[in-house]
Protein backbone atom coordinates (compact mmCIF):
# COMPACT_ATOMS: atom_id res chain seq x y z
CA UNK A 1 0.00 0.00 0.00
CA UNK A 2 1.32 3.42 -0.93
CA UNK A 3 1.05 5.89 1.96
CA UNK A 4 2.41 9.34 2.71
CA UNK A 5 5.55 9.78 4.76
CA UNK A 6 3.58 11.47 7.54
CA UNK A 7 0.95 8.76 7.82
CA UNK A 8 3.54 5.99 7.82
CA UNK A 9 5.62 7.80 10.45
CA UNK A 10 2.63 7.97 12.81
CA UNK A 11 1.45 4.44 12.03
CA UNK A 12 4.87 3.07 12.96
CA UNK A 13 5.14 5.27 16.05
CA UNK A 14 1.91 3.73 17.34
CA UNK A 15 2.51 0.18 16.04
CA UNK A 16 2.66 -1.86 19.30
CA UNK A 17 5.84 -3.89 18.61
CA UNK A 18 7.77 -0.66 17.99
CA UNK A 19 5.87 1.53 20.45
CA UNK A 20 6.55 -0.74 23.43
CA UNK A 21 10.21 -1.07 22.47
CA UNK A 22 10.26 2.76 22.45
CA UNK A 23 11.23 2.93 18.76
CA UNK A 24 10.25 6.38 17.50
CA UNK A 25 10.34 7.27 13.82
CA UNK A 26 11.57 10.86 13.72
CA UNK A 27 11.19 11.44 10.01
CA UNK A 28 10.83 9.72 6.65
CA UNK A 29 12.13 11.57 3.61
CA UNK A 30 9.22 12.58 1.35
CA UNK A 31 10.54 10.31 -1.40
CA UNK A 32 11.26 7.45 1.06
CA UNK A 33 14.98 7.44 0.32
CA UNK A 34 15.78 7.86 4.01
CA UNK A 35 14.56 7.64 7.57
CA UNK A 36 15.74 8.84 10.99
CA UNK A 37 14.87 6.76 14.06
CA UNK A 38 15.28 7.15 17.82
CA UNK A 39 15.28 4.34 20.37
CA UNK A 40 14.27 6.01 23.61
CA UNK A 41 15.66 4.52 26.80
CA UNK A 42 12.80 3.82 29.19
CA UNK A 43 11.60 1.49 31.90
CA UNK A 44 10.04 -0.62 29.12
CA UNK A 45 13.32 -1.48 27.41
CA UNK A 46 16.14 -1.41 29.96
CA UNK A 47 17.93 -4.47 31.21
CA UNK A 48 19.50 -5.39 34.53
CA UNK A 49 22.54 -3.21 33.75
CA UNK A 50 20.37 -0.13 33.07
CA UNK A 51 21.15 -0.12 29.34
CA UNK A 52 18.78 -0.69 26.44
CA UNK A 53 18.07 -4.37 25.77
CA UNK A 54 19.93 -5.72 22.79
CA UNK A 55 16.65 -7.14 21.51
CA UNK A 56 15.13 -3.66 21.46
CA UNK A 57 18.05 -2.38 19.41
CA UNK A 58 17.84 -5.37 17.08
CA UNK A 59 14.07 -5.02 16.56
CA UNK A 60 14.44 -1.30 15.88
CA UNK A 61 16.80 -2.04 13.00
CA UNK A 62 14.54 -4.67 11.42
CA UNK A 63 11.82 -3.02 9.31
CA UNK A 64 13.22 0.15 7.81
CA UNK A 65 15.17 -0.92 4.72
CA UNK A 66 12.24 -3.11 3.69
CA UNK A 67 9.77 -0.26 4.22
CA UNK A 68 11.86 2.19 2.21
CA UNK A 69 12.31 -0.22 -0.69
CA UNK A 70 8.64 -1.21 -0.64
CA UNK A 71 7.40 2.38 -0.84
CA UNK A 72 9.91 3.34 -3.54
CA UNK A 73 9.20 0.31 -5.71
CA UNK A 74 5.44 0.74 -5.45
CA UNK A 75 5.77 4.36 -6.54
CA UNK A 76 7.75 3.13 -9.54
CA UNK A 77 4.89 0.81 -10.50
CA UNK A 78 6.29 -2.49 -9.25
CA UNK A 79 4.16 -4.98 -7.38
CA UNK A 80 6.69 -6.41 -4.94
CA UNK A 81 7.10 -8.39 -1.76
CA UNK A 82 9.90 -6.99 0.40
CA UNK A 83 11.25 -8.46 3.61
CA UNK A 84 14.37 -8.68 5.72
CA UNK A 85 16.05 -11.93 4.71
CA UNK A 86 18.77 -11.90 7.37
CA UNK A 87 20.46 -9.59 9.81
CA UNK A 88 23.66 -9.48 11.79
CA UNK A 89 24.26 -7.15 14.71
CA UNK A 90 27.42 -6.30 16.63
CA UNK A 91 26.98 -4.61 20.01
CA UNK A 92 29.97 -2.38 20.60
CA UNK A 93 28.96 -0.27 23.58
CA UNK A 94 25.99 -0.39 26.02
CA UNK A 95 23.09 1.88 25.13
CA UNK A 96 22.96 3.90 28.33
CA UNK A 97 21.11 6.81 26.69
CA UNK A 98 18.72 7.23 23.80
CA UNK A 99 20.05 5.70 20.60
CA UNK A 100 19.73 6.96 17.04
CA UNK A 101 20.20 5.81 13.49
CA UNK A 102 19.59 7.14 10.03
CA UNK A 103 19.57 5.19 6.80
CA UNK A 104 19.62 6.44 3.25
CA UNK A 105 19.10 4.78 -0.10
CA UNK A 106 20.96 6.35 -3.00
CA UNK A 107 19.87 6.48 -6.64
CA UNK A 108 22.44 3.77 -7.42
CA UNK A 109 20.85 1.43 -4.83
CA UNK A 110 17.41 1.95 -6.32
CA UNK A 111 18.60 1.60 -9.92
CA UNK A 112 20.45 -1.63 -9.03
CA UNK A 113 17.29 -3.06 -7.46
CA UNK A 114 15.18 -2.08 -10.49
CA UNK A 115 17.62 -3.71 -12.90
CA UNK A 116 17.63 -6.93 -10.87
CA UNK A 117 13.83 -6.98 -10.63
CA UNK A 118 13.54 -6.46 -14.39
CA UNK A 119 16.08 -9.16 -15.28
CA UNK A 120 15.98 -11.74 -12.45
CA UNK A 121 12.63 -11.01 -10.82
CA UNK A 122 14.32 -10.64 -7.45
CA UNK A 123 16.92 -8.56 -5.64
CA UNK A 124 18.95 -9.48 -2.56
CA UNK A 125 21.54 -7.21 -0.98
CA UNK A 126 22.91 -6.40 2.47
CA UNK A 127 22.96 -2.83 3.76
CA UNK A 128 24.82 -1.50 6.81
CA UNK A 129 23.47 0.57 9.68
CA UNK A 130 25.21 2.37 12.52
CA UNK A 131 23.43 2.99 15.81
CA UNK A 132 24.84 5.78 17.97
CA UNK A 133 24.14 7.25 21.39
CA UNK A 134 23.31 10.88 22.16
CA UNK A 135 27.03 11.74 22.10
CA UNK A 136 27.46 10.27 18.62
CA UNK A 137 29.43 7.27 19.92
CA UNK A 138 28.94 4.06 17.95
CA UNK A 139 27.00 1.52 20.04
CA UNK A 140 26.02 -1.09 17.45
CA UNK A 141 26.47 -1.95 13.80
CA UNK A 142 23.89 -3.89 11.84
CA UNK A 143 23.98 -5.57 8.45
CA UNK A 144 20.47 -6.08 7.05
CA UNK A 145 19.98 -8.27 4.00
CA UNK A 146 16.91 -7.15 2.04
CA UNK A 147 14.96 -9.46 -0.26
CA UNK A 148 12.69 -8.01 -2.95
CA UNK A 149 10.55 -10.23 -5.18
CA UNK A 150 8.86 -8.83 -8.30
CA UNK A 151 5.35 -10.32 -8.21
CA UNK A 152 4.86 -9.50 -11.91
CA UNK A 153 8.30 -10.30 -13.37
CA UNK A 154 7.31 -9.98 -17.04
CA UNK A 155 6.38 -6.34 -16.63
CA UNK A 156 9.47 -4.13 -16.87
CA UNK A 157 9.25 -0.78 -15.14
CA UNK A 158 11.13 2.45 -15.63
CA UNK A 159 14.28 3.18 -13.67
CA UNK A 160 13.69 6.95 -13.66
CA UNK A 161 12.59 8.29 -10.29
N, C-alpha and C positions, 0 to 999 in steps of 0.2 A: 504494500500500500504506500502510495506517495503521500507524504505529509509535509507540512512546513517545519522549518527548523525550530520555531517557537513552540509549536504543539508537541513535537517529539521531545524537546528539552523537558517540558513539564510532565509529559507522560512518563518519561524515564525517571524523573525526580520522584514521582509518586508511585512508581512500580515497586511493589513490596520487596522483592529480593534485593533491589538496589537501595531503596529507602531505609530498610532496617540495617543494612551494612553501612549506612551513612555515605553512600556514593551520590554525589551531587553534580549533575551536569551543569557547568557554568555557562557554556555557550557552544552551539554548533555554528560553523560557518554557513552562510546562506546557501552556498552551492554544495554543502556537505563534503567539502574537501578537508575539513578539520574539525576537531572538537577539543575543548578544554574541560577537565574533570577534576573535582576535589573529593578526597576521601576524608571526611571530618572525623577526628578522634572523638569518641563519645563512650559513655558507659555501655552502649550496645555493641561495641566492637573492640574493646580492649581486652587484653589477656592478663594473665597473672603478673606479668612483668610491667604492666601499665603501658604497653605499646600496642599498636593496632595489630589485630590478628592477621597472620599471613593469609588466611583464607579470605579475609575481607579485601586485602590488597589484590589477591589473585582474581577474585570474582569481579572486582572493579575493572580489571584489564580485559575481561572476557568479551563483552559484546560490541565494542566500539568500531573496530575495523570492519566487522561484518555489517554493521548498521550503515557506516559510511558508503561502503561498496554497494550495498543493496539500494540505497537511495539514489546514488549516482547512476547505477546501471538502469534502474527503472526510468529515470528521467531521460536516459538515452534510448529508451524504447525496448530494452531487453526484458524478457520475463525470466527471472533467475531465482535460484535458491542459493543463499549465502549462509555459511556457518563457519565457526571456528573449528578447524580440523584437529589442531593440536596446539599446545602452549607449553612453554618452558619459562620458569621464573627463577631468578637468583635474588635472594634476600641479602643485601649488603650491609644494611644498617637498620636498627629498630626504628619503627615509625612512632616516635614519641610526640609528634605534633601532627597537625593536618598534613596530608600528602597531596601531591598534585601531579598531573601529567597532561600533556597535550600531544595529539597525533595529527599528522598532516599527510594527505595523499597528494602527490604531484601529478602533473599532466602525464608524465612518462609512465607512472604507475597505472593510471587509468587507461592510457593507450595500450599498454602491454596487456592488461586484462581484456580489453575489447578485442585485440588481435587474437588472443588465445580462445576467447569465446566464439569468435567467428570461424576459426580454423579447427580447433579441437573440441569445442563444445564445453570445455571446462578450463578453469584457471586455479592454480594452487601456488601460493607463495607465502613466505614467512616475512613478517614485518616487526621491527624492534620497537620497544617502548622504554622510556626511562621514567621512573617514579621518584620524585624528589620531595623533601620536606620543606617547611616554610622558609628555611635558610638557603634553599637551593642545593642542598647536599643530596647526592644520589643514594637512595635507600633500596631500590630494587630495579632490576632490568627484566624485561619480559620479551619473549619472542613468540608472537602469535602467527600461526599458519592459517591463512584464510583459504577456504574452498568456495569457488563459485561455479555453479552448474547452469548452463544455458538450457532452459526448458524448451526452447524452440530453436534447436541448433541450425536448421536450414535457413533461418531468416537472418541474414547479415544486417548489422546496424551500422550507423555512421560512427566514426571515431571523433568527429568534431564535437566540442562541448558547448 
